[in-house]
């Protein structure tokens, strides 16, 4: 309990520092949508991912945790703004977030605060404060399995806070089963084979992304995508190799196996490097 209180206090101080540096954002009830860069996905979700809403990303199989984490990181880059990432201490035993891997996705270390809390309840309590801070751009809430406190009521509270503050919540669900929620969209992500570049160089990170559901619109679609860090954008995985310019990024079924460069690294027992600039609370 003492560790939980100390961690929450540290997070509150860091959030206050963001507010002083960035100034408070304007709350809005009308969602601003951010394009993913992938035409098929953007068309399916009414033009892009809605800011100030809750979006769930699932790794139903623990083996897909790295892919789902990578997808979350890519979305956070695309959305922009200060990033607060909350996870429980037990997640650290499964795999410490690889700082260099996040940098490779395009995450600016100076814009990231990592909060490691003792248990799921502490994560949700910290999230309640983070999501109310309008100066935060994106709040990643990482939860494993199905903790009972993450119920529909808790989800609605997060959704209301996000809509009021304008903070976009990315709820990362690892080894979890979907249940009723207040999320605007629900996704799953898994690894896909990346196509090698010239001279057989490692290709762009590739993912199979599935839209499982969304509020008010059909939730059905599966795409094979690449992440271009230089452009901070998704695109159809085979787009650069098509001569006719057509988008063939939508796929009917699971394709291939993971290859080099497909997922963000989640190595065990690899600490944060001291010169990355990441700030850790907890």
N, C-alpha and C positions, 0 to 999 in steps of 0.2 A: 504493500500500500504506500509506503514512504517513497519507493522508487517511482510509482505511478504519479504521485503528487508532484515530485520533483520534475519528472518528465513533462507533465502538463504545464508547469510553471515556466520551464525553459521554452517550450513551444510558444506560450503566450508572449514571452518577451521577444522571441524572434518574429512573431507575427506583428507585434507592435512596431518593430523596427521596419518591417516591410511597409506598414501603413505610413510611417513618417517619410520613408524614401519615395514611395510611389504616389501617396495621396489616396483618398478614398474614391473608389469607382462609383458610377451611377447605377443604382438598381433599376431593373426594368422587368416588366411582365411580358414583354414581347421578345421572343427568342431571336437572337442574331445567329445566323448560320455560317459556319466556316467550312468552305469547300475542302474536301480531302485531296483534291487533285485528280481523282479517279472518276471519270464521267459516269460509269455504271453505278458506282456506289452513291455518288451525289444525286443522281436521278432517283434512286430508290429511297433516299432519305430527305426528299424535298429540298435539295440544294446543298446540303452539308450537315455537319454535326452542330446541334443547337448549343449555344453557350448558356450558362446558367441553368443547366439541367443535369440530371443524373444519367450516366451511361454505364451499363454493366458489360464487362468482358469476362468470359468464362474460359477456364482451362479445365474441362471436365475430367480429363486424364492428367494426372500429375506430370506425365512426360511432356505435356504441352505447356507447362508453366513458363518456360523460357520464351516461347512464342507469344503467349498472351501478355507477358510482361513487356516484351519488345513492342507489341502492338500498342499497349498502353503508352509506352514511352514515345512512340511515333505520333500518336494522337496528341500527347501533351506538347510536343514540339510544334505540331501544326496549329494548335490552339494558341500557343504563345503565353507570355506573362509569367510571373513568379510561380514556382511549382513547389507544393508541399506534398511529400510522400510519406504516408503513415503505414506502418506494418507492425505486427506483434513480434515479440522476442522469439517465439517459437519458429517463426519464418526464417530467422537468421540461422537456425540450426539446419534448415533444409537447403539454404543457399543464400549467401550474402550477395546483395546487388553488386555487380561488377562495375565500378566507377568508369573504367575505361570503355566498357561496352556501352554505357549510357552516353558517354561523350561521343562515341562513334555514331550513335543515332542522331546526334545534333543537340543534345541537352547541354545547356550552358551551366556549368557547375555553380556559378555565382547566383543563379536564379533558383537553386534547389535547396530545400531544407528536408532532411530525412529524419523522421521521428520514429523511433523504435520503442514501443510500449509493452508493458508486461503481459497483457492479455487482450482478447477481443473487446471487452467492455471498455478498457482504457483507450483502445484505438477509437471506438465510437465516441467516447467523451471528448477526446482531442479533436476528432473530426467535426463535432458540433461547433467548437470554437473556430476551427480553421475555415469552415464553409461560411460562417457568418462574416468573415473578414473580407470586405469587398476589394481589398488590394491584392488578394491572392488571385492568380489567373486560373490555375488548375489544382485541384486537390485529388490526389490518388489515395484511395483507401483500399488497402490490400487485406483481404480476409481469406482464411483457409477453411475448407469444409463448410459446415452450416451451423455457426454458433447461434443458439436460440435467441440471443438479444438482437440479432440482425433480422428482425421480422418486418412485416409490412408497415407497422407503426413507425419503426425507426427509419425505414426507407422514405416514408412520407415526410418525416421531419427533415431529413436531409434534402429532399426535393424542394420543400418550401423554403428552407434556408438558402439553397442554391438559387432559386428563382428570385428571392429578395435581394441577395448580394450580387448576383451575376457570376459567381464562382462556378466553374464547370467541374462536376464531380465525376471522376472515373473510378468506378468500383471494380476492383480486380478480384475475381472469385476463382480460387484455385482448389481443385479437387472438391468441387461443390456441385450441388444439384439446384437447378433453377426452381424458384418458388414465386408466388405473387409478389410484385414489387411496384414501386412508383417510378421506375426507370423510364426515361424517354426512349432509349434504345437498348437492346440486348444483343451481344455479339459473342462469338467464339473464335478463337484463332489457333491455328496449328502450323507446324513447320511444313515447308514445301521446298522442293529442289530449286536452287538458284541456277540460272544459266551462266556459264563462264563467259568472261569478257575475252578480248583479244589476248593472244599468247597464253590462253588457258588461265588467265588471272581469275581470282574469286569474283563471283558475280555479286549483284546487289542483293541485300537481304530479301528473302521471298517468304510470303505467308499465304496460307489459305484462310480467308476471312469469311465468316458466315454471319449474316444478319438473321438472328433468331426471331426477333419481334420488335415492333415499335408502336408507340402510342398513336392511334388515329389513322394509321396507314398500314398497308400490308407489310408484314415482316417476313420476307422470304428472298433469299439471294445468297449466292456463294461466288466468291471471286478469288482468283489467283493474282496476287499483287506483289509489286516490288516497292521498296522504299528507297527513294533517291535523297540521300542526306543533303547534298549540295543544294537541291531545290526545295528541301523540306516538304516533300510531296510523295503521295502514293501514285502509282500508275499501273496499268495492266502489265502483267509480268512479261508478256511477249511483245509489248508495244514497240520497243526500239528495233525489233527484228522483223516487223511486218513491212512489206514493200507497198501495200495498198492503203496503209494508214488506218485500217479498221481496228476497232477495239475488240479483242477476243478475250478480255480479262475475266468474263464470267465462265464458270466451269460447272458441269453437271454433277461431278462426283469427286471424291478425294483423289489426289494425283500425287504420285511419286513419293519419295522419302526425303528426309532432311539431308541437305548437303552443306558443304562448308559455306559459312556466311549467311545461313538462313535465319538464325535466331540470336537474340541478345544473350550474352553469357550470364549464367547464374551459378558460378562456381562455388563450391563449398570450401570454407577455410581460406578464402582469398580476401584479405582485408582491403578496406578503402586505402588508396594510395595517399600519402600525406600531402602531395603537391597538386591534387585534383581541384581543391577549392570547395568540395562538398562539405556542407555543415550538417552535423549529426546531433540529434537530440535524443536523450534516453540512455 
